[in-house]
Amino acid sequence: MSVDQNLKENILKANISLHKYEANYYELIHPEIYNEPEQKRLISELKKANVLISSSSDNLRMALDFGAGTGNITGKLLRMGYNVTAVDLSLEMCTILEKKYADYVKEKKLIVKNCAVEDLVFSENTFDLITCYSVLHHLPDYVKAVRGLSVFLKKGGVMYIDHEISPFYWEREPKTVANLFKFVYLHLSPTFNSLYFRLKGLKLPPLDYNLSDYWYAKKHPLNHKKLKNLFQQQGYQQYNRQDYHLRRGLFLNPLFRFYVYFCRPETSLWLAKK
């Protein structure tokens, strides 16, 4: 997973530029995240992660939400009772997040940091839970980033990595009918979403995700074996990848049930206990 320095800088610049534009519209233009079933799944999985933690007997637990965006995970963690440090590369995203949860900021239950993963400075063993939702595919070196974040995680704490493409995303399905449903579902969902945007009166120019979503590509997909090796090397007690089917719109695509039945899941979640 070697990436030269120029490419790393270009990936970072692409993310800063894209999310500067997206920030005010982010929750509108990502129905694959903000549909009701996905939001319910997220709450359920975060509760599972919370139960898995054995790093502290204190009632007040510390969480780091890395790549927090406008606060999709941050808000859920705050409502679960965590003290949260939310980090994002986008100043615009951080500004929105800080305003959205201003009461928690005033109560010093939320700290918002605008910086890259390389610039994070915390003491070792600070956090009970570290979350990264829809983040790793944006990072020039996601393995190095997770390794760095791991230093800040307490023994008995949990690393939560979610909304990344599964190993099956770019693979052909074993059966022809499954490939057909996969192709139609994955290509029809953006059409439904575009119709929704038009109904909302949201006019967006074409957005170029080629560099910003660097590891979300057939040429260089995110490598889950590297993550597994990292957890092994770091001596994690347990690490499990769960694959799931992602509903990609606010409204149910009629093909979704067939897609789930015939096709392997295209999205992955890691729960790793240190």
Steps between C-alpha positions, in 0.01 A plus 500: 500500500778737406387855417755764400512835677351700212201267480451518879493879486259494207264264683498730803441807283217323315330416830534852635361647177211254467386521861526878499229492234307204642486616861174697478329228294666188641199353677277565198726348237590182689170312536698174523605622847199697620219259415313365801616133483867603482460739792333226707775253406764751610341549841475124546864438403631780722312349793669166427837673496418667831418165664827354369713763676672395823761776521338695780254452782424872501153611404652766277677361197719682252449466124694627200291540185755526221372642170194626684357706215183681608454272801317188386686279752595778741136576582420137571802465729406816692148368551651173626677699771854517359735793526595538134795646312387547138771540236469590133726633225227733373470832680150546355385163636644579844323837508163340425558224755599748771188711441273195489620377839577837658340403832737204535794726414395743775473213746850385392364161399605562139833622363528565126839491329567598138813310398643201312569168670876566488453812712302338781669519839355306794645303785520125451199302625264800503183369336261214575355511148635625168259523208566545126186499287542538122853630552776257409442511124574875513843464663829486305630227736212349695707223659747750643207713620336210686838404649542856626148514642556168674760659727228723649270205579494357852558131568152349491379782276337453159585620150186542288556526122187509286359580155791371291468283191504128573733255322203403283422845361706471181484120468265320264221307664511117466170496310399695189165605647680645802729705275195633320330612822826647630557702184143628478467583872832683530435702183131566559545637854682819385215560252243485780715732710534749212120506468477574872751786464291651219184478710685682779610767253864420568715574195850365537779512245676170422719410798834332440566234764787329315774631727303579815362142516832353393462148649141470380611399151540179305865578423589540866227379738538511876689189613339335803785250535730790587261611773480147639881472500523833680264387776702180537829690518359746753392214725126566494302249708241457227421647160199415291390624160128500432373545144158644430277621218467878491167655407610781271213746510245669722228298331498124461619385159260215402801294390667518841341181638609305191846652522534390864374152416722434199815706563780507753513810723697794363573697819712416804531579871795414727468469877841451659565478875849588619 
